[in-house]
Amino acid sequence: MTNINIKFGKRVRELRLEKGLSQEQFSYKADVHRTYIGMIERAEKNISLSNIEKIAKALNINLKTLFDGL
């Protein structure tokens, strides 16, 4: 996978853990499958814009905050 996928996956994991959410809890809030969250965090999946928005909403943050630090 590309460097941006790795950075994005690490950022999602970092923010998820800051919120104290398991992958299962987070996937429920984001309305995506738990294995999909794992694949994003491990940079195994190219994520769509609509799912990026779901992730930001599930973390209760805006898109800019999600991408800060990449």
PAZAPA-4460 file (N, C-alpha, C; in steps of 0.05 Angstrom, whole numbers, plus 32768, in hexadecimal, padded with zeros to 4 digits):
% residues 70
    n_x    n_y    n_z   ca_x   ca_y   ca_z    c_x    c_y    c_z   seq   type   mol
   8011   7FE8   8000   8000   8000   8000   8011   8019   8000     1      M     A
   8005   802F   7FFA   8014   8048   7FF8   8019   8054   8014     2      T     A
   802C   8066   8015   8033   8074   802E   801B   8082   803A     3      N     A
   800A   808E   802A   7FF3   809C   8034   7FDF   8089   8042     4      I     A
   7FDC   8071   8037   7FCB   805D   8044   7FD6   8055   805F     5      N     A
   7FF0   8052   8061   7FFD   804B   807B   7FF9   8062   808F     6      I     A
   7FFE   807A   8086   7FFA   8091   8098   7FDD   8094   80A1     7      K     A
   7FCB   8091   808E   7FAE   8094   8094   7FA6   807E   80A8     8      F     A
   7FAE   8066   80A3   7FA7   8050   80B5   7FB1   8054   80D1     9      G     A
   7FCA   805E   80D4   7FD5   8063   80EE   7FC5   807A   80FC    10      K     A
   7FBD   808E   80EC   7FAE   80A4   80F7   7F93   809B   8101    11      R     A
   7F85   808A   80F2   7F6B   8080   80FA   7F6E   8070   8114    12      V     A
   7F82   805F   8115   7F87   804F   812D   7F8D   8060   8145    13      R     A
   7F9E   8074   8141   7FA5   8087   8157   7F8C   8095   8162    14      E     A
   7F7B   809F   8150   7F63   80AD   8159   7F4F   809B   8165    15      L     A
   7F4C   8083   815A   7F3A   806F   8166   7F42   8068   8182    16      R     A
   7F5B   8063   8186   7F65   805C   81A1   7F62   8074   81B4    17      L     A
   7F67   808C   81AB   7F63   80A4   81BC   7F46   80A5   81C6    18      E     A
   7F33   809C   81B5   7F17   809D   81BD   7F0F   8084   81CE    19      K     A
   7F23   8072   81D1   7F1E   805A   81E2   7F0B   8046   81D5    20      G     A
   7F0C   8045   81BA   7EFA   8033   81AB   7F09   801A   81A1    21      L     A
   7EFC   8003   81A4   7F07   7FEB   8197   7F00   7FED   8179    22      S     A
   7F0D   7FDC   8169   7F06   7FDC   814D   7EE8   7FD5   8149    23      Q     A
   7EDE   7FC3   8159   7EC2   7FBC   8157   7EAF   7FD3   815E    24      E     A
   7EB5   7FE1   8174   7EA4   7FF8   817B   7EA6   800E   8166    25      Q     A
   7EBE   8012   815C   7EC2   8027   8148   7EB4   8020   812E    26      F     A
   7EB6   8007   8126   7EA9   7FFF   810D   7E8B   8002   810F    27      S     A
   7E7F   7FFD   8126   7E63   8000   812A   7E5B   801E   8127    28      Y     A
   7E6A   802F   8134   7E65   804C   8132   7E68   8056   8115    29      K     A
   7E7C   804B   8106   7E81   8054   80EB   7E70   8046   80D6    30      A     A
   7E61   8032   80DF   7E50   8023   80CD   7E5F   8015   80B7    31      D     A
   7E76   8009   80BF   7E86   7FF9   80AD   7E8E   7FDF   80BC    32      V     A
   7E96   7FCB   80AD   7E9E   7FB1   80BA   7EB8   7FB4   80C9    33      H     A
   7EB9   7FA5   80E0   7ED1   7FA6   80F1   7EEB   7F9F   80E2    34      R     A
   7EE9   7F8B   80D0   7F01   7F84   80C2   7F0A   7F9A   80AF    35      T     A
   7EF7   7FAA   80A5   7EFE   7FC1   8094   7F0F   7FD5   80A3    36      Y     A
   7F08   7FDA   80BC   7F17   7FED   80CD   7F33   7FE2   80D0    37      I     A
   7F36   7FC9   80D6   7F50   7FBC   80D9   7F61   7FBF   80BF    38      G     A
   7F54   7FBB   80A9   7F62   7FBD   808F   7F6B   7FDA   8089    39      M     A
   7F5B   7FED   8091   7F63   8009   808F   7F7B   800F   80A0    40      I     A
   7F7A   8006   80B9   7F8F   800C   80CC   7FA9   7FFE   80C4    41      E     A
   7FA7   7FE8   80B6   7FBF   7FDA   80AD   7FC7   7FE2   8091    42      R     A
   7FB9   7FF6   8086   7FBF   8000   806B   7FBC   7FEB   8055    43      A     A
   7FA8   7FD9   8059   7FA2   7FC4   8046   7F8B   7FCC   8033    44      E     A
   7F7F   7FE2   8039   7F67   7FEA   802A   7F6A   8007   8021    45      K     A
   7F61   800C   8008   7F5F   8027   7FFE   7F43   8031   8005    46      N     A
   7F41   8045   8015   7F28   804D   8020   7F1A   8062   800F    47      I     A
   7F00   8061   800D   7EF1   8074   7FFD   7EEB   808D   800D    48      S     A
   7EE5   80A3   7FFF   7EDF   80BC   800C   7EC6   80B9   801E    49      L     A
   7EB3   80AB   8016   7E9B   80A8   8026   7EA1   8099   8041    50      S     A
   7EB4   8086   8040   7EBB   8078   8058   7ECE   8089   8069    51      N     A
   7EDE   809A   805D   7EEE   80AD   806C   7EDB   80BF   807C    52      I     A
   7EC6   80C8   8070   7EB2   80D9   807D   7EA5   80CA   8095    53      E     A
   7E9E   80B1   8090   7E92   80A0   80A6   7EA5   809E   80BD    54      K     A
   7EBF   809A   80B8   7ED3   8098   80CD   7ED5   80B2   80DD    55      I     A
   7ED6   80C8   80CF   7ED8   80E2   80DD   7EBF   80E6   80EE    56      A     A
   7EA8   80E0   80E4   7E8F   80E3   80F4   7E8F   80D0   810C    57      K     A
   7E98   80B8   8109   7E99   80A5   811F   7EAD   80AE   8135    58      A     A
   7EC2   80BC   812C   7ED5   80C6   8140   7ECC   80E2   814B    59      L     A
   7EB6   80EC   8140   7EAC   8106   8148   7EC0   811D   8143    60      N     A
   7ECD   811B   812C   7EE1   812F   8124   7EDB   8138   8107    61      I     A
   7EE7   814F   80FF   7EE4   8157   80E3   7EF9   814B   80D2    62      N     A
   7EF6   814C   80B8   7F09   8140   80A6   7F25   814C   80A8    63      L     A
   7F27   8166   80AD   7F41   8172   80B0   7F51   8165   80C7    64      K     A
   7F43   8162   80DE   7F50   8156   80F5   7F59   8139   80EF    65      T     A
   7F49   812B   80E0   7F50   810F   80D9   7F6A   810F   80C8    66      L     A
   7F6D   8122   80B7   7F85   8123   80A6   7F9C   8132   80B1    67      F     A
   7F99   8140   80C7   7FAF   814E   80D4   7FC5   813A   80DB    68      D     A
   7FDD   8141   80D5   7FF4   8130   80DD   7FFB   811B   80C9    69      G     A
   7FED   8119   80B3   7FF5   8105   809E   800D   810E   808F    70      L     A
***
